[in-house]
Amino acid sequence: MAHHDRYGLPVSTASDEAASAYREGVDLMLAGWTGTAEMLERAIAADPDFALPHIARARVHAFYQQGDLARQKAALARELVAKRGTERERSHVETLALAIEGRGPDAIAAMRKHIDAWPRDAVVLSLPLGAFGLFAFSGMADHDRARHELCERVAHHYGEDWWFLTMSGWAMTENGDVARGRGVTERGFDLRRQNAHAAHAVLHAMFEDGSIEAADRLVDQWLPCYDRAGILHGHILWHQALGALEHGDADRALEIYADVLQPTATQAPPLNVITDSASLLWRLSAYGHTVPKALWVEADATAQKLFPKSGLPFADVHMALFAAATQNREALAARLAVIEQRLADGKLPSGPVVPAICRALVAFADEDHASCVQTLAPVLDEVVRIGGSHAQRELIEDTFIVALMRSGELPRARARLDARLHRRPSLRDTRWQAAMG
């Protein structure tokens, strides 16, 4: 009997157990749910020569920055699929392997070709989507639009599929169509509630439309069904901490930090560990709340172990937050030297915005707000090139606005706040406006 994945694509295994476990493992991965690795390992055990669960397992290793294991499993998947795999499976394995190896442009090219031929291959389609996907980390200034357009192009192949609605709705939201994006994502969420990516995408829509209380209720009501080991567990509570800061409730934000975001408490992947901790602590401080120095020191020590070298611009920017807050000039200088060399060599797709942000953050921490403004102003429209989501990148604009206020440039600060408030309501921005008189 021939076996297929959930999207009707043939898979090269004769084992009922392997095919079933692979289908379930992929669904768990696409939902950001716990048990993904275990289910894929079950598929591998049932049919060790079945390539697809090996490459899917490699991708899960990559999520957690287990590079050696990810590359080993990707290499094995290549060997296996060459011996027993269809053309679609060979292309599938190769595309994922390129992404796992950090070969972004090659992976994007392979993904586009693959999706043209097999648009219902959801695992490959997932590669460019999301805030940490191939498009977001490509250095493109229009990656939000690119994700939306890709989803629109293949939408008729998916219909009311819970995963596709989740990701296409989020792409709409990030591309500026917030009301429609929220509605589409909520349809996907209703189809499968055990879907952390849907909960997360709805929270992004609520962030964009100012539904802070609704977001708080969503987290409180939904999160108990999601294990703390879930890949997005801590980050979903990071969103709730942002909501607390909208209300000026620093104590609540710090409680959330201590519970799930602090390096000693979190079970998140490394990139989330550093970005969620650094960005929340920085926001607290920039908004005028007291952050115990020990929290910065502890988080910085973990970050230096996880990301000792410059590489991913989104990570580098957050490492700069740590360096600025802890006055670790030596670490930042070493990282900046590598970034500048990559820029000079034409190997930094995100361009000069990365070193500019790093220098501006140091100026802000040094209370040289005029220099912070001067450094950030020319690159503010390019911040999108570092990747991540609107909610994550807004930290840079927040820093700019606070620097404007503290350096006495109140008309420019008001103009920036007015523009944001016309896009979405914000209690924090309204308070900042009132403080300026």
Sequence and secondary structure as in RCSB ss.txt:
>XXXX:A:sequence
MAHHDRYGLPVSTASDEAASAYREGVDLMLAGWTGTAEMLERAIAADPDFALPHIARARVHAFYQQGDLARQKAA
LARELVAKRGTERERSHVETLALAIEGRGPDAIAAMRKHIDAWPRDAVVLSLPLGAFGLFAFSGMADHDRARHEL
CERVAHHYGEDWWFLTMSGWAMTENGDVARGRGVTERGFDLRRQNAHAAHAVLHAMFEDGSIEAADRLVDQWLPC
YDRAGILHGHILWHQALGALEHGDADRALEIYADVLQPTATQAPPLNVITDSASLLWRLSAYGHTVPKALWVEAD
ATAQKLFPKSGLPFADVHMALFAAATQNREALAARLAVIEQRLADGKLPSGPVVPAICRALVAFADEDHASCVQT
LAPVLDEVVRIGGSHAQRELIEDTFIVALMRSGELPRARARLDARLHRRPSLRDTRWQAAMG
>XXXX:A:secstr
  EE TTS EES   HHHHHHHHHHHHHHHHT TTHHHHHHHHHHH TT HHHHHHHHHHHHHTT HHHHHHHHH
HHHHHHHHS  HHHHHHHHHHHHHHTT HHHHHHHHHHHHHH TT HHHHTTT STTSTTGGGT TTHHHHHHHH
HHHHGGGTSS HHHHHHHHHHHHHTT HHHHHHHHHHHHHH SS HHHHHHHHHHHHHHT HHHHHHHHHHHGGG
S TTSTTHHHHHHHHHHHHHHTT HHHHHHHIIIIISTTT  S HHHHHHHHHHHHHHHHHTT    HHHHHHHH
HHHHHH  S   HHHHHHHHHHHHHHT HHHHHHHHHHHHHHHHTT  TTTTHHHHHHHHHHHHHTT HHHHHHH
HGGGGGGGGGG S HHHHHHHHHHHHHHHHHTT HHHHHHHHHHHHHHS  HHHHHHHHHT 
